[in-house]
């Protein structure tokens, strides 16, 4: 039994050392070339261990002002902001925003994930316009929250209509 345990530990150590070697070698690319974490073996491991899920309306607690959440999306009055709380989850899932601007001209989205229950992470800001109406898959990877939740602020900066509407995909 001890031999099996030691063999498993040695295998884990070898995989770790090989992984570190590949990581160091992969980061020594010339300036100006970006190494895609999602495309690397580390990104694949991350996706298989902690799969991403789209943030749903049920994952967001009602915020201020009331009435921001309406029929599968968010509605924010012109010149206003809606502050919402992303609920914490029991499992360490990654939740990504998948939103589409269906009404309005400019919407700013600020997501501040929680690192710990009492500590905020770095805020990420995304702007949606009629020319760029939805958050792309690459942008979803930037706008992620983990199990400790976070704060979502949606601002309707400018609009020809009375309100901005974002549909949750």
Residue pairs with C-beta under 8 A, 6 or more apart in sequence:
19 41
19 42
22 41
23 42
26 35
26 40
27 35
29 35
36 43
37 43
37 46
38 47
38 141
50 92
50 93
50 94
50 146
51 93
51 94
52 93
52 94
52 95
52 96
52 140
52 141
52 144
53 93
53 94
53 95
53 96
54 95
54 96
54 97
54 98
54 140
54 168
54 169
55 86
55 95
55 96
55 97
55 98
55 145
55 168
56 168
57 69
57 72
57 73
57 168
59 86
59 87
59 89
59 95
60 69
60 84
60 85
60 86
60 87
60 152
61 84
61 85
61 86
61 87
62 68
62 69
62 84
63 82
63 83
63 84
63 85
63 152
64 82
64 83
65 80
65 82
67 75
68 74
68 75
68 76
68 82
68 84
68 154
69 75
69 84
72 167
72 168
73 102
73 165
73 166
73 167
73 168
74 82
74 84
74 99
74 154
74 165
74 166
74 168
75 163
75 164
75 165
75 166
76 82
76 104
76 107
76 154
76 155
76 156
76 163
76 164
76 165
76 166
77 156
77 162
77 163
77 164
78 104
78 156
78 158
78 159
78 161
78 162
78 163
78 164
79 156
79 157
80 155
80 156
81 153
81 154
81 155
81 156
82 153
82 154
82 155
83 151
83 152
83 153
84 151
84 152
84 153
84 154
85 149
85 150
85 151
85 152
86 95
86 111
86 113
86 145
86 149
86 150
86 151
86 152
87 149
88 114
88 117
88 147
88 148
88 149
89 95
89 147
89 149
90 147
91 147
92 146
92 147
93 146
93 147
94 144
94 145
94 146
95 144
95 145
95 146
96 140
96 141
96 143
96 144
97 109
97 111
97 126
97 135
97 140
97 143
97 152
98 134
98 135
98 140
98 168
98 169
99 109
99 128
99 134
99 135
99 166
99 167
99 168
99 169
100 128
100 133
100 134
100 135
100 166
100 167
100 169
101 107
101 128
101 129
101 130
101 133
101 134
101 164
101 165
101 166
102 133
102 165
102 166
102 167
103 159
103 161
103 163
103 164
103 165
104 156
104 158
104 159
104 161
104 163
104 164
104 165
105 129
105 130
105 157
105 158
105 159
105 160
105 164
106 127
106 128
106 129
106 156
106 157
106 158
106 159
106 164
107 127
107 128
107 129
107 154
107 155
107 156
107 157
107 164
107 166
108 125
108 126
108 127
108 153
108 154
108 155
108 157
109 125
109 126
109 127
109 128
109 135
109 143
109 152
109 153
109 154
109 155
109 166
110 123
110 124
110 125
110 151
110 152
110 153
110 154
110 155
111 123
111 124
111 126
111 143
111 145
111 150
111 151
111 152
111 153
112 120
112 121
112 122
112 123
112 124
112 150
112 151
112 152
112 153
113 120
113 121
113 144
113 145
113 146
113 148
113 149
113 150
114 120
114 121
114 145
114 146
114 148
114 149
114 150
115 121
115 148
116 148
117 148
120 150
120 151
121 150
124 142
124 143
126 135
126 139
126 142
126 143
128 134
128 135
128 166
134 169
135 143
154 164
154 166
156 163
156 164
